Amino acid sequence: MEQREVYFSGMVQGVGFRYTAQRIASRYQVTGYVRNLPDGRVHLVAEGDPRELDQFIAEICQQMEGYIKSVDTRRLPATGQFARFFIKH
């Protein structure tokens, strides 16, 4: 199990990014959250099997590619702190 901390920048707020990420997450065995940041980026934290995480993040990037300028990803050990994937307000 692994944790991914991902920062998406570009035109990623106000375009349904968080809801798209949550909908996509429902098709994968991942937990964590997605939230908007005050600086205009979207912050995503997800935990799961590395292959599931790769596919989950790749699908977000594919569906939202017209809005994403850059993606910064960090790989960390999983913490097991999340029960589901949710939008954090």
Backbone bond lengths (Angstrom), bond angles and torsions (degrees), N, CA, C in turn:
res aa  C-N    CA-C-N  psi(-1)  N-CA   C-N-CA  omega(-1)  CA-C   N-CA-C  phi
1 M - - - 1.455 - - 1.526 108.98 -
2 E 1.314 114.00 149.06 1.461 120.11 -174.72 1.531 108.95 -145.33
3 Q 1.319 115.37 158.20 1.462 120.66 172.70 1.522 107.91 -114.72
4 R 1.321 115.55 140.35 1.459 121.25 172.97 1.523 107.80 -118.51
5 E 1.296 115.29 130.86 1.461 121.61 173.06 1.528 105.35 -112.13
6 V 1.339 115.46 118.38 1.459 120.27 -172.17 1.528 109.46 -125.07
7 Y 1.326 115.68 132.47 1.461 122.02 174.54 1.526 108.03 -113.44
8 F 1.328 115.92 118.97 1.456 122.16 177.33 1.524 108.15 -101.93
9 S 1.327 116.68 130.61 1.462 119.39 175.60 1.520 109.32 -123.69
10 G 1.314 114.88 162.02 1.455 122.45 -175.83 1.521 108.36 129.20
11 M 1.325 116.46 -144.41 1.466 121.78 176.14 1.530 107.37 -95.45
12 V 1.350 115.56 67.98 1.463 120.57 -169.86 1.536 113.90 -106.11
13 Q 1.321 117.66 -2.10 1.463 119.69 176.00 1.518 109.12 -110.21
14 G 1.338 115.47 143.76 1.454 120.63 179.03 1.516 113.83 80.38
15 V 1.339 116.68 14.91 1.469 120.69 -178.22 1.531 111.98 -124.94
16 G 1.337 117.48 13.56 1.463 121.27 179.98 1.516 113.75 80.81
17 F 1.318 117.09 19.04 1.469 121.11 -176.19 1.527 111.51 -60.79
18 R 1.329 117.54 -49.79 1.473 120.56 -177.11 1.514 111.45 -63.37
19 Y 1.329 116.85 -40.20 1.466 120.37 -179.48 1.523 111.17 -69.58
20 T 1.317 116.26 -36.03 1.466 120.62 175.64 1.528 109.90 -64.17
21 A 1.332 116.76 -45.08 1.467 120.64 178.99 1.522 110.74 -60.87
22 Q 1.324 117.25 -41.81 1.464 120.81 -179.72 1.532 110.59 -65.73
23 R 1.328 116.72 -41.57 1.471 120.96 179.47 1.529 110.01 -64.07
24 I 1.328 116.75 -44.40 1.459 120.47 178.90 1.528 110.41 -64.03
25 A 1.320 117.55 -40.85 1.474 121.87 -179.34 1.524 111.63 -58.60
26 S 1.330 117.42 -30.74 1.471 119.94 -178.52 1.526 111.98 -64.70
27 R 1.320 117.83 -16.59 1.471 121.58 179.39 1.528 112.58 -94.62
28 Y 1.312 117.28 -0.79 1.461 121.65 -178.08 1.524 110.42 -125.88
29 Q 1.319 115.26 160.05 1.466 121.10 176.22 1.528 108.26 -87.87
30 V 1.336 116.07 71.21 1.462 121.67 179.66 1.516 109.78 -131.35
31 T 1.320 115.53 152.74 1.462 122.24 174.24 1.522 107.50 -128.22
32 G 1.332 115.81 166.38 1.457 120.31 177.97 1.511 111.13 135.48
33 Y 1.332 115.80 -150.13 1.465 119.52 -177.36 1.516 111.42 -154.78
34 V 1.320 114.52 166.34 1.460 122.73 173.70 1.522 106.69 -135.07
35 R 1.331 116.66 142.12 1.468 120.28 -179.26 1.533 110.05 -152.66
36 N 1.327 114.68 156.14 1.462 121.17 173.14 1.519 108.72 -82.38
37 L 1.322 115.97 146.33 1.459 121.68 174.64 1.528 109.13 -108.61
38 P 1.330 117.52 152.15 1.469 121.02 -179.71 1.528 113.86 -58.64
39 D 1.333 117.94 -24.77 1.472 120.64 -177.96 1.533 113.30 -85.16
40 G 1.342 117.02 5.66 1.464 120.69 176.66 1.515 114.81 96.93
41 R 1.319 117.54 -7.30 1.464 120.44 177.28 1.527 110.65 -85.42
42 V 1.328 115.36 167.35 1.462 122.50 170.88 1.522 107.10 -113.71
43 H 1.329 115.14 133.22 1.465 122.60 -178.90 1.523 107.83 -109.70
44 L 1.330 116.53 127.10 1.457 121.78 178.95 1.521 108.23 -124.44
45 V 1.330 116.17 133.66 1.455 122.63 172.82 1.513 106.26 -123.06
46 A 1.324 117.13 123.58 1.463 120.54 -179.00 1.517 109.63 -137.08
47 E 1.335 114.94 143.97 1.455 121.15 177.49 1.521 109.37 -125.88
48 G 1.315 114.83 145.57 1.449 120.98 178.05 1.516 110.36 163.13
49 D 1.328 115.36 -168.52 1.448 121.82 175.62 1.530 108.90 -64.78
50 P 1.323 118.71 136.61 1.470 120.19 -177.72 1.526 114.11 -52.33
51 R 1.329 118.30 -37.86 1.473 120.02 179.65 1.520 111.28 -68.19
52 E 1.333 116.50 -39.92 1.472 120.62 176.64 1.526 110.02 -62.66
53 L 1.327 116.50 -42.86 1.463 120.90 179.41 1.521 110.88 -63.20
54 D 1.333 116.59 -43.40 1.466 120.19 178.18 1.526 110.84 -57.41
55 Q 1.327 116.46 -47.59 1.467 121.07 -178.32 1.526 111.41 -67.26
56 F 1.322 117.29 -41.45 1.461 123.09 179.70 1.535 110.35 -60.56
57 I 1.315 116.48 -50.94 1.470 120.53 -178.10 1.532 110.77 -67.92
58 A 1.322 116.60 -38.28 1.465 120.00 177.83 1.529 111.12 -62.27
59 E 1.325 116.99 -39.43 1.465 119.99 179.32 1.529 111.00 -67.84
60 I 1.322 118.06 -39.36 1.462 120.49 175.24 1.535 109.21 -60.06
61 C 1.321 116.54 -47.70 1.466 120.73 -179.09 1.527 111.25 -61.06
62 Q 1.319 116.72 -38.22 1.461 120.65 -179.81 1.525 110.88 -67.83
63 Q 1.336 117.08 -47.77 1.458 120.44 -176.67 1.523 113.19 -70.94
64 M 1.324 116.93 -28.48 1.467 120.71 -176.09 1.527 112.27 -110.82
65 E 1.338 117.30 18.05 1.466 120.98 -171.73 1.522 114.10 -58.06
66 G 1.313 118.42 -31.68 1.454 120.48 -179.64 1.519 113.65 -69.58
67 Y 1.332 116.89 -14.66 1.468 121.78 -177.31 1.522 112.98 -105.94
68 I 1.320 117.42 -18.80 1.464 121.68 -173.89 1.526 110.30 -91.19
69 K 1.326 115.35 127.15 1.470 121.10 174.94 1.527 110.32 -95.22
70 S 1.338 116.69 -42.38 1.465 120.14 178.54 1.530 110.67 -149.90
71 V 1.319 114.64 156.24 1.460 122.96 179.86 1.520 107.57 -131.10
72 D 1.331 115.94 123.96 1.465 121.82 178.28 1.520 107.48 -115.65
73 T 1.328 117.28 118.70 1.464 122.05 -174.00 1.516 111.34 -120.85
74 R 1.323 114.83 137.19 1.472 121.83 172.93 1.518 108.52 -120.46
75 R 1.323 116.98 137.25 1.470 122.89 176.08 1.522 107.99 -101.94
76 L 1.330 115.26 128.65 1.459 121.56 -178.40 1.522 109.57 -135.47
77 P 1.328 118.06 164.00 1.464 119.40 173.94 1.537 109.89 -66.94
78 A 1.312 116.43 144.33 1.468 120.63 177.05 1.524 110.11 -66.61
79 T 1.337 115.30 145.95 1.465 120.36 179.58 1.530 111.77 -103.86
80 G 1.325 117.09 -21.69 1.461 120.71 -177.63 1.518 113.65 73.28
81 Q 1.330 117.59 14.90 1.463 120.75 -173.78 1.527 114.53 -82.45
82 F 1.328 118.04 -10.27 1.467 120.55 -175.47 1.522 111.02 -108.62
83 A 1.333 115.87 140.86 1.465 121.28 178.31 1.525 111.53 -97.39
84 R 1.337 116.21 -20.58 1.467 120.95 -176.48 1.521 107.78 -156.23
85 F 1.335 116.73 179.77 1.445 121.38 174.57 1.517 108.05 -105.11
86 F 1.334 118.23 130.53 1.457 121.01 -173.21 1.536 111.69 -145.44
87 I 1.317 114.00 164.24 1.469 120.66 173.58 1.510 107.27 -88.99
88 K 1.320 116.09 124.68 1.461 121.87 179.95 1.532 107.63 -97.88
89 H 1.325 115.37 126.49 1.475 119.90 -178.74 1.522 110.22 -103.49
